[in-house]
Structure formats: C-alpha cells, structure tokens
Amino acid sequence: VQLQASGGGLVQAGGSLRLSCAASVRTFSDYNMGWVRQAPGKEREFVAAIRWGWGGATYYADSVKGRFTISRDNAKNTMYLQMNSLKPEDTAVYFCAADERYFGTSTGEYDYWGQGTQVTVSS
C-alpha cells in the first residue's frame, strides 16, 4: 500500500484548504483511513478517520470537530480532508494513514503511512 498526501500550503487564519490522499491499493474501499498531524516539537496527533466501505462512519478529534470534514471517493482511490476556519494551531505536517483492521484514534495502530504535506496557518 502506498499513500501520497497533497494539498498543503500557506493560508491565513480563517481560510480553507483541502488535502488529498491518493492510495495505490487494489481495493481502496477495504481500508480504514485516517489523517494524523505533527506540529514542530510535538507528538503525532490524531485528526480524523473514516471507516472502510462506501458510507463509512467518521470520527474527529475534538480540536477539529465542526471545522474539518473527512471523506473518501473509493472510485478514485482517494481520501480528502476539507479544512475550514483554519487556526494557527492547525499548523503541522499532515499525514494520511491506512489500515485494514484498525479504525480509531491511536496513531500507532495504522499500518500504512504517506509522506506528509505541510499546512501553515498564519495569524
């Protein structure tokens, strides 16, 4: 499984970005997918997850709930993270992750990782 995250950039506080995660995998819909971020000097932090399937359940960290939306397009083997009302504290490298069995907030449980995309929110 190979994951490629993209869509990061520099945005002012209050702005929006959409991240994408393209997966090279036979059956993308079989995988639980997640977004994890890491700010400088901090540990990796769970952001959001979406369950395998076509109407997958979603779960969000409290810090992004109501501002971020995770989704997936199984026909395109791609997962998205729509980020609205961005804050400076959202600045981090954002990683996408995948796992066939695990669905949850524990970042260490995901088997497959992308390379990360930088999101910088200026105040």
C-alpha positions in Angstrom: 0.0 0.0 0.0 1.4 3.4 -1.0 -0.2 6.7 0.1 0.5 10.1 -1.3 -0.7 13.2 0.5 -1.0 16.5 -1.2 -2.8 19.9 -1.0 -0.9 21.5 1.8 0.2 25.1 1.7 0.2 28.5 3.4 -3.1 30.1 4.4 -4.3 32.9 6.6 -6.3 32.2 9.7 -9.9 31.7 8.9 -9.1 30.3 5.5 -9.6 26.8 4.0 -7.6 24.0 2.4 -8.4 20.6 1.1 -5.9 17.8 1.5 -6.0 14.7 -0.7 -4.5 11.3 -0.1 -4.2 9.1 -3.2 -3.8 5.4 -2.5 -2.1 2.7 -4.6 -4.0 -0.3 -3.5 -6.2 -3.0 -5.1 -9.4 -2.4 -3.2 -9.3 1.0 -1.5 -12.8 0.5 0.0 -11.4 -2.3 2.2 -9.2 0.2 4.2 -10.0 2.3 7.2 -8.3 5.7 6.5 -7.1 8.5 8.8 -5.4 11.8 9.0 -2.8 12.5 11.6 -0.8 15.7 12.1 2.5 16.6 13.7 3.5 20.1 14.8 7.1 21.0 15.4 8.3 19.7 18.7 5.1 17.8 19.3 4.0 14.2 19.1 1.7 13.0 16.3 -1.9 13.8 16.9 -5.0 12.1 15.5 -7.2 14.4 13.4 -9.9 12.3 11.7 -10.7 8.8 10.5 -13.2 7.3 8.1 -14.2 3.6 8.2 -13.9 1.2 5.3 -16.7 0.8 2.8 -19.0 3.2 0.9 -20.8 5.0 3.7 -18.0 4.9 6.2 -18.5 6.2 9.7 -16.3 9.1 10.6 -14.6 10.2 13.8 -12.9 13.5 14.6 -10.6 14.9 17.2 -12.4 17.5 19.4 -10.0 20.2 18.3 -11.2 19.9 14.6 -14.8 18.9 15.1 -17.1 21.2 13.2 -14.3 22.7 11.1 -12.8 19.7 9.3 -14.6 17.1 7.1 -13.1 13.8 6.1 -14.4 12.0 3.1 -13.4 9.3 0.6 -14.0 8.6 -3.1 -13.5 4.9 -3.5 -13.8 5.1 -7.3 -10.8 7.4 -7.3 -8.8 5.6 -4.5 -8.6 9.0 -2.8 -9.4 10.3 0.7 -9.9 14.0 1.5 -9.7 16.4 4.4 -11.6 19.6 3.9 -10.3 22.1 6.5 -12.3 25.3 7.1 -11.9 28.1 9.7 -8.2 27.2 10.0 -6.3 28.4 13.1 -2.6 29.0 13.6 -2.6 26.0 16.0 -3.6 23.8 13.0 -0.1 24.3 11.6 1.6 20.9 11.2 2.6 18.3 8.8 -0.4 16.3 7.9 -0.1 12.6 7.2 -2.6 10.1 5.8 -2.7 6.6 7.1 -4.5 3.4 6.3 -5.3 0.1 8.0 -7.4 -2.9 7.0 -8.5 -3.7 10.6 -8.0 -0.7 12.9 -10.4 2.2 13.0 -9.7 4.7 15.7 -7.6 7.4 17.3 -4.4 5.6 18.2 -1.9 6.7 15.6 0.4 3.8 16.3 -2.1 1.3 15.1 -2.2 2.3 11.5 0.0 0.1 9.3 0.5 2.3 6.3 1.6 5.9 6.0 2.0 8.6 3.4 4.9 11.1 3.4 3.0 14.1 4.8 2.1 17.5 3.5 2.8 20.8 5.2 0.0 23.1 6.3 0.9 26.5 7.7 -1.7 28.9 9.0 -0.6 32.5 9.6 -2.3 34.7 12.1 
